[in-house]
Structure formats: structure tokens, C-alpha cells
């Protein structure tokens, strides 16, 4: 098929690769514009932009799609379908209507649960047992369109947002090629009205850890915000990110280090074992390595 691809972050790259490998003709790649990054604050292309250039594909990065000229340029591509995954711009109705088969979105949740910007984070933060991928026919509402394909996957007890992100990206790539192969035969299923939840964008204010909360909530917070923005505490006047954890079956005073060897910290109920930590300006370290340079004896109070 003749496909317009619309995506921006790393999550979208395997999908673009899968479409190319499946033999589809990529009419153009749309992504967010390059933005200042790094110490020099030089404009850096997005992951999709960089990959598209490597593949020799035409790249477009309009700031918006509301103008008639941009919409006409999109329609002039004469595409069979647009594949959209974490693009970052709202698509006006003329854009949605331009391809012959419309625009298909790869959404990383089991719709209608977790419509919106951060479905992977929210699934872990909320303690969901499973999540998945939906291939959805896009319409004007926020992730409200009928679903063409869906597939569930369990969320591991110690899985991080980064790990689930990568698994779902591969799932989405596989499922969109399947959807395009059978597109005329697929029956769009309207989303149920019950069970709608919204995955609001992650706010950095959510990242500070409070060990007076139950261990289950602290563990989800650490795993759900890893690697970005990274759950954190203050220790010795510095910010310390907590990037991986698991539940530990012990009790103690909230914030108290109970077992330094395994870096187990008591919570309001239960405890968590901290597995990966990162000091400000330093790389992430396994707990065992971290403790060699920064011992935290049993009885140390964290996150006060």
C-alpha cells in the first residue's frame, strides 16, 4: 500500500521499519520538528526523523496541520492509508479524510482504558494486570475511534515503563502490518462507553517518593516513572533517582533502611527493595554497585 507514516519518538521507529520491511511504499514521513537538545542546545532531529533519513525517505515536520496549504500537501500524496503512532499533533478532519482508508492509530492500551498521552506509564502506576495494543480507526475525538485489532499482554510484577514500552512497540509494529494486510476484511468495533479512563501526561510533580505510602504504591511509582522522569528522594542534600524496585515481605518504620545488603526500605505498609539508583549527574547503578561507594547501613532514614 501507499502509506503516509506519522510518528515522532523512539516508540514509533520499529513501526516505520516494519512497514518498510513489509514492502509498503512510504509516500512521506511526518514527525515533530527538530528541537534544541544536549549541552550545546543545537537542534536535534527526532528518532523517527533520523531513521527516515537513514532509509532515504521524505521527511516533513510541520508545526501544525490546520492550514489549508499543509492539508493540501498531505492530500496530494494520494495515500491509501496513514499510519499514526505517537505523532504529537492533532489531525484535523481534512487530514483524517484524505487517505483512501483513512488514518490508523497504534495505541498502547486496551481501549477505552487509558486514552490519551501516557497510557504505558498509567497502566503500571495504577497496578493494571495487563495492557496491550489497539489498532484504531482515527476520528476527531481523543482516541475514541473504532478498533480494528486488539491484543493483550500481561504486565510483569517487576516490569518498568521502559521495558513495557519496548515490548508494546514491537507488538504494534507486528499488528499494524497484519492490519494493513487484511484491511479490507477487518470490521471496526466501536469502543464501549463503559470503562473509559484518561492517561494524563506525566507531571514531574508526581515523581517525589513518599515512603509513608503503601509499598505497592511506591513500587508502582518507581517502576512506572522509570526511566523518565524518574521517581526520586532527597538524600544528603542531593536528588537520588530510584529506577527499579520490587516488593519485599518485611515491615518497619517508613523510610528506614531495613537491610542494607539488599537495600530494602520500609514503607507505610510493607517494604520495597531498591534495585537501581542514580545520583544527580551520574549514571544509573545496580544497588550492589551503588552501595560500594555510598553505604546505607540498616537504620538509615531515606526520603525524610
N, C-alpha and C positions, 0 to 999 in steps of 0.2 A: 504494500500500500504506500501511497504518498503521504508522509507523516510530517506534521509540524511538532517539534518537541519543545516543551516549555518546562524548565526546571532550573534550579539555582545551586543548592548546596551539595555536599558530598553524597547525601542520601539519594540524589537523583542520578548520579553518574552511572551506576550499574544498569539502570533502566535504559539510558541512552546507548550504552554498549550492547545491551541485549537486542534493542531494536535494529541496530546496525548489523549485528551478527545474524539476525533472522532474515536479513535481506531486504528490509523495508527501505524505501527511498526517503531520506531526511531532507525535506524541502528547505527547512531553516531551523535553527535552534534559537529560542528566546530564553533569556535569563536576565537577572538583575545586573545593573551596570557595575563596572569595577569601582571599588571603594578604597579609600586610604587604609593601609594596614601596615603592621610592623613598626620598627623603631623609626624608620625614615618617613613613615606615613605616605608612602607612594601608592598610587592606585594599583590595586591587585585584582586581577580577574577572578571571578567566582570559580569554584571547582568545575561546574558544567561548562563555563566559557573556556577554561583551559583545556578540558578534554575535547570539546568540539573543535578547537583549533588543531589539536593533535590529529583528529580524524579528518581534517580538511573540510569541515562543514561551515556553511554560512552562519554567522552569529549576529543576532540583533538583541540590543538591550535598551529598549525604550524606557523612559522614566514612567510613562503611563500609556494606557491604551484607549483613552477616552476620545482622543482626537480623530477626526474623520480621515486624515491622511494616514495615520497609523493603522486604522481599521481597514482602509482600502488596500494598504500594502500587505496586510495579513490575508485579506480575501484574494488578492492577486496571486498568492502562492498556489491556489487551486488544489488544496489538500483534500485527501479522503477523510482524514481524521487528525485531531490534535491530541497529543498525549501530554497530560499536565501532572507534574509531581513536585510539590514544594516549590512552586514558582515564585510566589510572593507578591503578585499583583491580582487584583480583582479583574475578572474578564467581563467586559460589557456584553450585552446581548448580541450586538452585531458580530462580535468575535466568536461567541458561543455558537452562533448560527452559520458561520462561514464554511467550515469543512462539511463535506457530504454526510459524514456520520457524526458530526458534532465534536464535542470535546470530552475526552475521557480522563478522569482524575484517579490517580492511585493514592488512596488514603490509608494511613497506617492505624486503623482501628476497626472494630466491628460496629459499623454504623447501625443505629443512630447514636451509639455511645461514643463520646469524645469527638464530636465535631469541633473543628477549629484548629488553632495553631500548634498546640503541643500535645498531641494525643499519646505519644510514646512516654513522655515524662509523666503525664497524668495517670496513665494506666498503672505504672509502678507506684507512684505516690499514693494512689488510692487502694493499693493492695489487690488489684484485679488478678484473678487466677489465670486469665487468658486474654489475648488480644488477637490481632490479625490484620489482614489486608482486604480492603474492598476496592473493586474497580467500579467506578461510579460514573454515570452519565451526568455531566455537569449541567446545572441550571443556575438561575440568578441567585438563589438562596445560598447561605453558607453551608456547604456540604450536605445539602438536602436532597440531591438528585437520586433517582432510582439506581439500584445496584445491579450490575451485570454479573459479577463474580464475587464471591467472598470465601475466605479461607481463614480458619482459626489456628492459633498456636499457643501452647501454654507458656506462661511466664515463669522462669526458673526462680527458685527460692532465694538465690544469691545473684540473680541477673541484674546487671547495670543497664541504665538507659543506653549507653554506648554500645553494649553487646546486643541488646534487643533492636536498636536502630539498625545495626548491620544485618541482622537476620531478616528483619522486615524489608529492608532494601532489596535483598536477594529474592525474597518471596515476591515482591512487587514486580521485579524485572521478569521473573518467570511467568507470573499471572497475566501481565499485560501482553506478552507475546501470544499466550494462549487465547486471550480475549480477541486480539486482532485476527488470529487465525480463524476463529469461529464467529466473528462479529455479526454477520447477518442472521445467524441462528440463535443468538442469545436473546433471552426475554428479560427486559428491565423489570426489576421488582421494586415497587415503591417502598420507601422506608416506613416502618411502623411509627405511629405517633407516640407510643409509649416508650420509655427508656432513653429519651433524648438527654444527653449531657454535653457540656461545652468545655473544651480543653483550652482554657485561657493561656495566653503567653506567659512563660515563666518570668516572675518578678524576682530580682536579686534579693529583695527583702525576705523572700521565703527560705533563704539559704542558711541562715544562722541556726545552729543546733541548740536545742534546749533539752538537756538531759533529764529534766523533771517530767518530760512526756514519756508515755509508754515506749518500751523498747521496739515494739512493732512499728510505731510511727517514726521513730528515729532511724531505724534501719531502712524503711522505705524512703525517707528523706535523703539519706546518704546515697542509696543506690539510684533513686530517681533523678537526682541532680548531678550525677556523675557522667561525663567529666565537666559539664558546664551547666550552671555557673559554679557548681561545686559547693556542697554543704561545708560549713566551716564553724570553728570555735576560735576564741582568743586564748592564747597560752603564752605566758612570759612576754606579754605586750605585743605579740605578733599573731597574725592570722594564720591558722592552721587548717588546711582543707582536708576533709575526710572523704575519700573517693571510693571506698569499698568496705563492706561490712557484712556481718551475719549475726543472727540471734545467738545468744549464749544463755544456758539454763541456770543462771545464778541470780542472786539478789544482793543489794547493797544500797548505800546512800547515793542519791542521784549525782552523777558526775565523778564518783570515786573510782579510781583505777583499782580493780579487784585482783587482777592477775597481770602483772607487767609482762611476763614472758609471752602471753598471747594477746596482750593489750585489750583486756576485757574491761568495759566501763559500765557501771551501773546506771540504770535509768529509773524513771518514776515507778515502773514495774518492769521486772526483767532486766536484761543487760544486752549490750552489743559488743561483739568483738570487732575492733577496727583492723582492717586488713591492708589498706593502702592509704598513705598520708602524704601531704605535700606542704612544705613550708613556703612562705612567700618568696618568690623569685627563684625557687629551686625546682628540681624535677620531682615527679611522684616517686615514692619509695614504698616497697613492701614493709609491713610493720617491723619485721625482724631486722631489716637493714636500718630503718629509721631509728629504732631503739638503741642501736650500737652507738650512734652519735648523739642521741637525745634520750637518755634513760628516763623512764617514767615509772618510778617504783610504786608498788602497791601502796595505796593510801593517798596518792597524788590526786588533787581535785582538778578536774578539767571543766572548762566552759562555765566558770562561775559568773 
